[in-house]
Amino acid sequence: MRKMVCLKDNYKAMSEEAAAVLERVVRKNPAAVIVLATGHSPLLTYRLFVEHVKKTGLDVSGVTFVKLDEWLGLSPADEATCEYFIRKEVLEPLQIREEKYLHFFSQTEDAGAECERVEQAYERLPRVDLVILGIGMNGHLGLNEPGDTLSAGAHVIELDEKTKGHEMLSHTKQSVGKGITLGMKNLFRGEEILLLADGKEKEKGLSGYLSNEITTQIPVSLLKLHPACRCIVNRESFPALEGLEEFC
């Protein structure tokens, strides 16, 4: 299995490389569909991309953004939500219209129906140009948590104990036990997948991606099956992987 791995010296360099991928995708297809992860790993990537768009005048009005996942039960205005993150870091700075944004609602009376709504809308998209992912502390992708099986489509998930300790959830006083996320089939629709590896607590997940093993117990390991998954690694976060070979 060939893995595209790009090593960068620090978080800023990793983010600059990732932002350049975003720019390339939009320049290639001004009507691109891009799935957005949230959290610290892609944060600077988005800020650099926004900065570049404003500086160069790159037209993003035709781009559709898709929210990867969400914590269930929180108000959309809660600073812990993926909704708050994406609106603050991407949608508002780029003045993205609502019709160009597909997302799960964090507060819903029928989570199953919400999954079906997003699944159908996602499947109607003619293509998905880029899926941006981080690595969970337990190797999860989005909120596709480790287990004996993984779900193909959008679904509700009981959060793993490690995931409940996610840094984003430190910004809310509410208890969160469930999430809602795109499934593995949805992620594999991406023409390209951009996997960002940052944070020493992600070493288990990154090792799972770099090994030859594929297991649902480490969901990120399945990305080795995707023909165009590129992993950009912040070398500072993983000193134990110093001998890692680069294929960039």
LINZIJO-V226611 format. One record per pair of residues at least 4 apart in sequence whose ideal C-beta (glycine too) atoms are under 7 Angstrom apart, sorted by the first residue. I is the first residue (numbers start at 1). GAP is how many residues later the second one is. Records with the same first field share a line. If there is no record, write none. Layout:
I = GAP / GAP
This chain:
1 = 211 / 223
3 = 207 / 221 / 228 / 244
4 = 225 / 226 / 227 / 243 / 244
5 = 226 / 228 / 239 / 241 / 242 / 243
6 = 11 / 224 / 225 / 226 / 227 / 240 / 242
7 = 226 / 228 / 237 / 239
8 = 5 / 6 / 9 / 224 / 225 / 226 / 227
9 = 4 / 226 / 227
10 = 224 / 226
11 = 4 / 33 / 187 / 223
12 = 4 / 32
13 = 4
14 = 4 / 182 / 184 / 218 / 219 / 220
15 = 4 / 29 / 30 / 33
16 = 4 / 32
17 = 4 / 215
18 = 4 / 27 / 176 / 178 / 214
19 = 4 / 26 / 29 / 30 / 33
20 = 4
21 = 4 / 173
22 = 4 / 27
23 = 4 / 26 / 29 / 35
24 = 4
25 = 4 / 7 / 9 / 104 / 105
26 = 4 / 6 / 32 / 34 / 37
29 = 100
30 = 29 / 32
31 = 31
32 = 31 / 97 / 98
33 = 31 / 33 / 92 / 94 / 95 / 96
34 = 29 / 31 / 32 / 95 / 96 / 98
35 = 31 / 33 / 93 / 96 / 97 / 155
36 = 29 / 30 / 31 / 32 / 50 / 54 / 96
37 = 5 / 31 / 95 / 96 / 97
38 = 44 / 47 / 48 / 130
39 = 95 / 128 / 129
40 = 127 / 158 / 159
41 = 93 / 155 / 157 / 158
42 = 4 / 90 / 92 / 154
43 = 4 / 46
44 = 4
45 = 4
46 = 4 / 43 / 44
47 = 4 / 42
48 = 4
49 = 4
50 = 4 / 40 / 43 / 44
51 = 4
52 = 4 / 6
53 = 5 / 7 / 41
60 = 34
63 = 37
64 = 36 / 38 / 61
65 = 25 / 31 / 35 / 36
66 = 36 / 56
67 = 15 / 16 / 19 / 36 / 37
68 = 74 / 113 / 114
69 = 13 / 73 / 74 / 110 / 111 / 112 / 113
70 = 11 / 12 / 13 / 34 / 36 / 109 / 110
71 = 9 / 10 / 35 / 98 / 105 / 108
72 = 34 / 39 / 84 / 106 / 107 / 108
73 = 33 / 34 / 101 / 103
74 = 4 / 6 / 7 / 32 / 98 / 100 / 102
75 = 32
76 = 5 / 7 / 30 / 31
77 = 7
78 = 6 / 94
79 = 5 / 92
80 = 88 / 89 / 91 / 92
81 = 4 / 25
82 = 4
83 = 4 / 20 / 23
84 = 4
85 = 4
86 = 4 / 5
87 = 4 / 5
88 = 4
90 = 4 / 6
91 = 5 / 10
96 = 4 / 5
102 = 16 / 19 / 20
104 = 10 / 14 / 76
105 = 9
108 = 6
110 = 4
111 = 4 / 45 / 69
112 = 4 / 44
113 = 4
114 = 4 / 66
115 = 4 / 39 / 40 / 41 / 65
116 = 4
117 = 4
118 = 4 / 36
119 = 4 / 34 / 35
120 = 4
122 = 64
127 = 64
128 = 61 / 62 / 63
129 = 62 / 63
130 = 60 / 62 / 64
131 = 56 / 59 / 62
132 = 62
133 = 8 / 60 / 61 / 62
134 = 62
135 = 4 / 60 / 62 / 67 / 70 / 71 / 85
136 = 4 / 5 / 27 / 69
137 = 25 / 64 / 65
138 = 8 / 22 / 24 / 25
139 = 7 / 65 / 66 / 69 / 79 / 80 / 81
140 = 4 / 5 / 6 / 20 / 23 / 79
141 = 46 / 78 / 79
142 = 39 / 40
143 = 14 / 36 / 38
144 = 6 / 37 / 39 / 40 / 75
145 = 12 / 14 / 15 / 18
146 = 14 / 70 / 71 / 72 / 73
147 = 69
148 = 68
149 = 67
150 = 34 / 66 / 69
151 = 4 / 32 / 33
152 = 31 / 32 / 33
153 = 30 / 32 / 33
154 = 27 / 28 / 29 / 32
155 = 26 / 28
156 = 22 / 24
157 = 21 / 22 / 24
158 = 19 / 20
159 = 4 / 5 / 17 / 18 / 19 / 20
164 = 5 / 12
169 = 7
182 = 4 / 5
184 = 4 / 38
187 = 6
188 = 38
191 = 37
192 = 36 / 38
193 = 30 / 33 / 35 / 36
194 = 36
195 = 28 / 34 / 35 / 36
196 = 36
197 = 5 / 9 / 34 / 35 / 36 / 37
198 = 4 / 36 / 39
199 = 38
200 = 37 / 38
202 = 4 / 35
203 = 4 / 35 / 37
204 = 4
205 = 4 / 13 / 15
206 = 4 / 32
207 = 4
208 = 10 / 12 / 13
209 = 11 / 12 / 14 / 15 / 22
213 = 8
214 = 7 / 8 / 10 / 11
215 = 6
223 = 6
233 = 5
